[in-house]
Amino acid sequence: MGLLVAFCTAASWAARADVAYHWPLDLPCVLTSSFAEYRVGRFHAGIDLRTGGIGRDVHAAEDGYVSRVRCSPWGYGKAVYLQLEDGYTVVYGHLDGFAEPLAEYVRRAQHARKSYTVDLYPEAGMFPVARGAVIAKSGRTGTGAPHLHYEIRDPAGRPINPRRLGISWPDTTRPVIRKVLIAPAGPNASLNGDIVPLVREVRATGPGQYTCDPVFAYGRIGFGLDVIDPANNSANKLGVYTVSTTAAGKEIFRIQNDRLSYDTNHNGDVSFHPFFLAEGRFLLQWRWPGNRCEPFQQVSSEGWYSIPEEPVDVRVETQDFLGNTAVVTIPLRPDIPLPLAGPTQGGTGTGKVELECLGNWLLLTARFSKPETETPDLMLDGPATVEGGRFHRVSAKTFRAGYLPAEGTREAVLRVQHDRIAPYERRLFVFQRGAGERTAALDGALVRVQSNSPYGTLFIRGCESGGEVASRIRVLGKPYRLWPDAAPIDVPVEIAFPIPEGVEQLQRVHVYRKKAPRGWSCERTRRTGDRLTIATRRLGTFAVMEDDQPPQIANITPAQGAHVTTARPAVRATVTDHGSGVKDITVTCNGQWLLMKYDPERNLIEWARDEDLPPGPKELLFSVSDEAGNTTTRRRTIAGP
């Protein structure tokens, strides 16, 4: 009974009458992120609420019990999972602390395991909660800026749009359309006489009404929308609820953000065009092969639109949940692809070739420094469909060709021949969805691709990456690039690199990935035989490195020789690691383990001050280890009560 009374004290703030669940904060309803917003490679599974700082009361949505509680430096940080009586689960993330007696339950588990990080599943009913009870304090654990992550999952564990459950917040603003993307389905379609996807700026024609310049199109094309929904009374840019595309009164495609699944949440990688993120977050109006996430399962159509013989206006309409609407009209004009007339004089410039991946097909561009009279030749070793194999002129100096591999293609070599282009040859491995598991032996790596790893078609090209590696740890060999960097991958692929010569301690060796714009991140690496293997959903530039540098401990408080006047003084330090990353932190006082909170955003460790230190003279021992097994220790001797 004591636990129930302590944990179920009713909140003084009255429940909102217009929502099914109790609002989690005693604050105005202001969102900083919305449901199904873009995140790198995924969707946002909940909503983020402005807290204006740390330490705000967090209230229970409804009667239920605590089914899970986590404490971690990463992810949701400190988080509480409430199992409600209606079968739904509510997740509260980035908390600063838990209400009693849950806080004591977590603290005891941390001390028993001598670990700040715990993931606990209390027995059902061990911590009952009542609607509106204060269950935690808001914070910033696991994240940068203070806010509350609020997420609701259905009985099957799938995140639900809170609006679907009657949870409301003010929204009187229309979505704002910033750009549109028009993309050919393959190299046999064209836009304004070219086969390159077209990004169009839009202009407003009225409240919530936009248009763009006419597009001359041929073949099958698709659309994408760079759109935001400005938050009320805030500069935050939220996501929308629906996007629908129609032509001649017929719906082509539609997405609707009602529910997600953690099994397919990574399909966000192909819900926003992965190869155009530098130009906009284009929410697609076609379904990438293998995209099984629920928002993209609203219609049976794949979303590609065949250009009719007559002009047509395509309407892309987007709404937020309360029906605020914005529409962009895209005027399409039929275009018959005719070869452009080339210059009658020229042919004195030099040319170069660029290779790009646009998803399930490749784009080759030959650019010349001066007007060019002769069309380059594209030679293909390996089967290709009729859409591949020829360059077409798109300007006096530029030619384009597309390569769409035929079904069953496993490898292709692309060669470009021209008197004024240096010899050009690119060898690529081709993996197609559903074609079975296959391992490709590249010059510097082995790549094992599962049958469902590709979203349609996955191209991989491997080559050494030029330039020196700027790193504070030991680099073994040259960096190796697996192209294309932005290629989306469904089921992770395995990449195995040979163990380089000169390794001093194998346990300190990992594969590292290059981060933009600079720096390297350590990948989880398996050592099997003579190879280092990683599993990843992202290609890019990799390097094998040996972490020979221990972590650093600095800015220790209290200072050496300090005299403390309390049994619970502030104990803190900064910890950094420039290699494999911090793995374990241990701080003791005369052998007594101290519960240290770790904030990787600020490189700060800080004692929770949850118990008295031993009396008399004290020796503080700080020990930090990294993922490579390197350890640094620091000692401080202090006097005190």
N, C-alpha and C positions, 0 to 999 in steps of 0.2 A: 504493500500500500504506500510505503514511503516513496518508492520510485515513481509510482503513478502520480502522487500528489505533487512531487517536486517537478516532474517533467511536463505536467499537463496544466500548469497555471494558465488561465485564460488571458489572452492579450487584451489590453485596455482599448486598443484601437478597434472600432466597430467594423465588422465584415461588410464588404461592398455588397449591395443588394442586387447589382446587375451582373454578377458573375457566379458561376457554379462553384468555383473554389475561392478560398480566401486569398486576397492579394498578398504577396510575400513581404512587402515592405511598408513601413509607415511613412511613405514618401509619395510625391506625385508620380503618376505612371509615365515614366520616360524611358524609352528603349534606346540602347546604343547599338544593338544588333538584333536582327529578326530571324525568324525561322527560315531555314533552307537558303540562307545567304551563302555567297561564295566563300569558301575557304580553300587553301591550297590543296587540291586533290580531293575535296570532299564538300559536303554541305554542312552548314551550322545546324546542329540537332535541337537547339532550343532557342530561347530569347535571352538577351543580356539586358539587365536593368541598371540604370544609373543609381549609384549609391551616394555619390558626392564625398566619398571617403571610406574610412574603415570603422567598423564597430556598430553598424546599424542592426537593429533587431530584425531577424528573419523569422517569419511566421509559417506554421504548418498550413497546408492547403485544405486539409480535411482530416477527419478522424482516421487513425491507422496506427502503424508502428514503424520503427526504424528497422529496415531490412538489411541495410549495408551502411558502412561508414568507412571512408578512406582518408588517409593523410599522406600526401606525397608532395615533393617539390615541383612536380610537373603535372601536366594535364589539368584536371579540375582542382588540383591542390587539395585542400581540405573540403570534403564533400559528404553530404548526408543524402541517403536514399530512403524515402518514405513509401512504404507499401500501404495504399489507401484501401478502405473497406470496399470501394467499388471496383477493385481489381487493378486500378492504374497505379503507376509509380511516379513519384515526383523527385527530381534530382536537383539539389541546390549545390552549386559549385563555387570555388574560389573563396571559401569562407575563411574568417580569421580565427574562429574558435567555436566550440560546441557548447550547448547548454548542459547543465548538470541534470542527471547523473551521467549523461553520455560522455561528457568530457573526461570524467574520472575513469570510465570504462576504457576509453582510448588511451589515456595516460598509462594505465596499468599494463595494457597490452604492449605499448611502446617500451616500457621499462622491462617487461618480461622478455621481450625479444631484443632489447638493446638496439632499437631501430626507430628512427623518426617515421619512416615509411611503413604504414600498416594498411591492410585491406581486410576489414572485419565484417563478418556476417552474424550478427546477434540472433539468437533464437527468436522465433516469432512471438511477439507479445512481451519480450524482455523490456523493451522501451516503448510503451504505448504513448500515443500523442493525441491531443484533441485539436480540433479545428481552431486555428488562430493562436495556438501555443507558440511561444518563442523557443525555437529549437537551436538557433545558432546566431552568430554575429557575422555580418558581411565583412569581406576582406579583399585581398589581392593575391592569395596563394596560388601558385601555378600559372600566374599571368602577369602582365605588366601593370596596367592601370586598374584601380579598384572598380569592381562591378560585381553584380550577382548573376551567375548563370542559372537560369530557371528552365528546367526541361521536364516534360511529361511524356511518359511511355505507356502504351496500351498494355493489356494483359499479356500480349505476345512479346513485349519488350521493344516495340517499335516507337520511335519518337513521333509525337503528334503535334500538329500545329495547335498551339494553345487556343487560338481563336475558335477552333472547331468545338471546344469544350465550354464555350461561353465566356472565356476570360477576355476582358476588353481593356483597351487603352485608347486614348484620344488619337484620331487620325483623320484630319480634315484636308490633308494635302494630296494633290494628284501626283502620280508617278511622273518622273522626268525622263524623257527619252533623249539620250545623248548622241548615239550613233546607231547605224544599222550595218549589218554585214550581209552581203549577198555572195553566195559561194556556189561555184559549179559542182555538180555531183561527181564529175570526173573530167578528164581532159578532152572529152568529146562535147563538152558544153562550153559556152563562151559568154563573157560579159564585156560590153563595149569593145568587141573585137579582140579580147584577150582571154586567156584561160585562168587568170589569177583571181582569187577571191577579191571582192571589191568592198572597201570600207567607205561608207557614205556619211558625211556630216548631214545633220538634219536642221531644218529651220522651222520655227513655230509659226503657225498660221492662225492660231486662236487658242483659247484656254484648253490645254490638253490635246491640241491638234498639231501635228507635225507633217512635213513632207520633205522630199529630197529631190535632187535633179533626176530626170528620167534615166533609166538604164536600158540599154539595148542588149537583149539577151537571146540566147539560143540554147536549146537542149533542156536538161533537167537542172534545176537550181534549188538552193535552200536559203533560209534566212536566219539571222541572229540579231539579238537586240541587246544593246548596252543601255541598261535602264536602272534607275534608282528610285526609291520612294523616300523623299525627305521626311525626317521625323518631325513631329510637332514640337515647337519650342526648343529645337535643338539643331545643331549643325550635322548631326549624324545622318548617314546615308543608308537606308534600310533596303531590304529586298522586297520584291513584289509577290503577289499571290498567284496570279494566272497570267499567261501569255498565250494569245490565240492568233493564228494567221488564217486569213480567208482571201479568196479570189472569186469574183463573179458570184458572190453569195454562198460559196461552198467552203467549209472549213478544211484547211490543209493539214493543220497540226495544232496541238494545244498541250500545254503543261499546266499542272495545278499542284501547288505545294500544300497538300493535306497531311501527308504522312511519309516518313522515311523508314529505312531499315538499316541496321548496322551491318547486315550482310552485303548490302549494295551501296552503302554511303560513299564508298570510294568512286562510284560511278559519276560523282560530281566532276571527276577529271575529264569526262567527255560530255558533260552537260553544258559546260562553258568551253568555247573553242580553245583547245590547249596550245595551238600554234599562233594565236593572235592576242595573247594576254597582254603583250606590250602595247597594243593599240586599243584595248577595251575588254571588259569582261562580258563577252557576248553570250547571252543565254540562248541556246540553240533552239531552233524550231524544226529540227529533224533529229531522228534517233540514230545515234552512232551504233554500229553493229556491236552487240554485247551489252549495251546500256540497259540494265534491267531495273533501274531505280523507279520507284512508284510514280513520281511526278511525270515521268516520260512514258507512262503506260496508259494515258487517257484516251488515246485513239488508236485504231488499227493501222493507220497510215504511217509510213516511215518518215513522211514530211517533205519529200522531194516533189517539186512542182515542175511539170512539163510546160514550157512556154507555148501558148497558143499562137495561131496565125494572126490574130488581131490584137491590138493594144489592150492592155488590162491594167487595172490598178489593184495592187495587193495591199491589204490592210493588216497591219500587225497591231493588235489591241492588247494592252496590259492593264490589270486592275490590282489594287490592294484589296484586302479582305472586306473592307467596308464599301467597296464599289467605286471608289475614286478611280477615274479612268484616264488613260492617255492612249492616243492612236497615232500611228505614223502611216501615211499613204506612200507607197513606193510605185511610181509610174513605170511600168514595164512596156517596152516596145520590142516587137519581134525583130530579130536580126538574122540575116542569112550570111553565114560565114563565107566571105570571099577573100581570096589571097590579096593582100595589099600589093600595090605596084611598088617595086623597088626603085631605088635611085638608078639613073642611067649612067651616072659617073661616080667614081669613088673606088673603094677597094684598096685603100692605102693604109687603113688603120689596123690596129691589133685588137684581138678579141680575147675574152676570158669567159669561163663557164661557171655558173653557180648552180648548186643542187639544193633543193628544198623539199621537205616532206610536208604534205598538206593533209595527211591522214592516211587514207587508203591508196593514195597514188603520189607519184613524185613529179616535181616540176623542175625542168632544166631551162636555164636562161643563158643565152649567148649574147654578150654585150660587146660592141665594138666601139673603139675610140672615135671613129669617123663613119660616115655613111658607107654601108656595105652592100655590094651588088650580089654576092654569092651566098646562098643559103647553106649553113652547115649541115653535115650529115650526122645522124644519130644511128650508131650501130649497136645492135642488141645481141648479146650472147645469152640466150635463155628465152623461153616463150613469152610472148606479149599479146595482148588483145589488139584489135585493129586501131584502137585509140592511141597506141604508143608507136614510136618509131620514126616520127617526122617532126622537123622544125617548121614553124610557121612564123612569118614575119609579122611583128606587131608595131614596128616603127622602122625608120631608115637605119637605125643602129642596133635594133634589138630583135632577137628571135626567141621563140618559146617552143618547148616540146614537153609532152606529158608522157609518163610511163605508168600504165596500169597493168600489173602482173595478171596473167591468166591463172585460172584455178589450177592448183597443183604445182605452181612455181615454187622452187626451193632456193634458187640462187640466180642472180642476174649480174651481168657485167655490162655497164653502159660506157660506150666510147663515142666521143665526138671528134669528127674529122673536119678540118678546114685548113687551108693554106696559111691563114694568119692567126690560128689558134694553136698554142702549144699542145702537144699530145695530152689528151685527157681520157682517163679511164677510172671508173669507180666500180668496185666489186661489192655487192650487197647480198646479204642473206634475207630471204623472204619467208615469213611465217604467217600462215593463214589460220583463222579461227576454225576449230573443229578438225584440223588436219592431223591431229595426234601430237604426242610429245616428240621433240627432236632436239638434239644437241649439235651445235655448230662450232667448228674449230676455227676461230679467228687467229690471226697471226700472234696476238698477245693474250688471248683469253679463250676459255670455253664458255659458251652460253647455252644453258638448257632452258627451253621454252615449253611450257605446258600447252596442252591442246586449247585451253581457253584463256591463255595469256594475252593473245592479241585481241584488240577491239577491231575486228575485221581483219586488217592486214598490219603486220608489224615488220618494218624494215630495220635491219641492224647493219651498220658498217663500223668496223673497228680500225683504229690507226693510232700510232703514237702521237701525242700532243706535244707540240713544240714549246720551247721556252723553259726557263728555270722555275722550279717550284719554290715559292717563298713560304718557308715553314720553320718553326722554331724547333722542330724535332727532326730526326734523321730520315731522309728520303732515300728509298731503295729503288734505284732504277728510274726510268722516265715515266711521266704520266701517260695514261692511255685513255683515249676517248672512244666511247661507244655512242654513235650517232644514230638517230637524231635525239638531242637532249630532251626535247619536250614530248617525245613519243609516249602516249598514255598506255598503261599496261594494266590488265585486269588481274589475273592470277600472277603473283610475283614470279619473275624469272630468276634463275640462279646463274651467277657469273663467277667463274673460277679463274684466278690469276696464279701463275707459277710463283713459288717462293723464290725471291731473288737471292743471288749470292751475297755473302757478306753479312748475313743475319747473325747478330750476337746472342740475342735471347728471343726465341721464337714466340714466347708468350707475350712479348711486348709489341708484336707485329700485327697490324690491322690494315684493312683496306680503307682508304679515305676517299671521300667525294668532294670535289671542288664546289664551293659555295659562291654564288654571285653576291657582290662583285669581286670579293676576294675572301680568302680563308678556306679551310678544309674542315669537314666533319667526319668523325669516326663512324664507320659502319659496323654493325654486328657481324663479326667474322668467325667462320669455322675453319679450323686447320685440319685438313684431311690429306694424309699422304704428303705429296710435294706441292699441294695447292692451298690457296686461301680462297674461301668461297663465301659469297654474300647472297642474300635473297632480297630483291628490290622490285619496286614498281616504277623506277625512274632510271633512265640511262643518264649519260653525262660523262664527265672526265674524272678518272679515278687514279689513285696513286697508292703504292704500297709504302708504308712508313713504319719506322720503329720508334715507339715513344720512349725515348731515353731521358726525358726530362720529368722530374717529379713535380707534383703540385706545389703551389706556393701558398704560404700562410703569412698574412701581414695584418697590420693595424689591430693588434691584439689588445683587448681591454679585459681586465685591469692591466696596468703597466707592471713591469718587473719591479718587485719590492714594494708594491702599493699596500697601504693599510686600509682594508675595507671595514666599514662600520655596521654592516648588516649581514645577516646570515644568507641573504639572497641578493648578492650584488649583480650588476650587469656584467655578463660574460659574453664577449662577441669577438669576431675576427672576420677578415675577408679571405676567401679562398679562391684561387684561380688555377686552371690547368689548360695548357696550350696544346695538348695532344689528344689523348683518348677520352678525356673527360673525367670528372669527379665521380667516383663509385661509392666510396664509404667515408664517413666522417665520424670520428670518435673523440669525445672530450671527457676526461675524468678529473676528479678532484680528490686527491689522496686515495685513488683507486675507485671512488664512487662515480658511476656512470651518470653523465649529465644529458638530459634531453635537449638536444640542440635543433632548433628550427633552421632549415636551409632555404635560402631564397636565391636561386640561380640567376634570376634577372639582375640582382644587385651584387652577386657573389658574396653574400653575407650569411654567416652562421651566427645564431644568437640563442643563448640559453633561455629556456622557457620559465626558469625561476619557479619551478613547481614544488621544490622541497628545500630544506635548509642544507647548507654546506656543513661539512664537519667543523667543529670548533678548533680554534688555535691556528698555528701556521699551516699553510695549505700549498700544495703543489698542483698546479693546473697542467695537464698534459693534453696537447692538441695533436691529433693524428689524422691525416687525410691521405687516402689512397686513390689512385686512378684506375681506369679499366685495364691498364697494362701491368698493374701490380706494383707500380712505383709508389713509395710512401714517404711522406714528409712529417716530421714531428717537431713540435715546439713546446718548450716548458716555460712556465711562469711561476715564480714563488711569491706568495703574497701573505700578509699577516691579517688577522681579523679577530672578531670576537669569538 
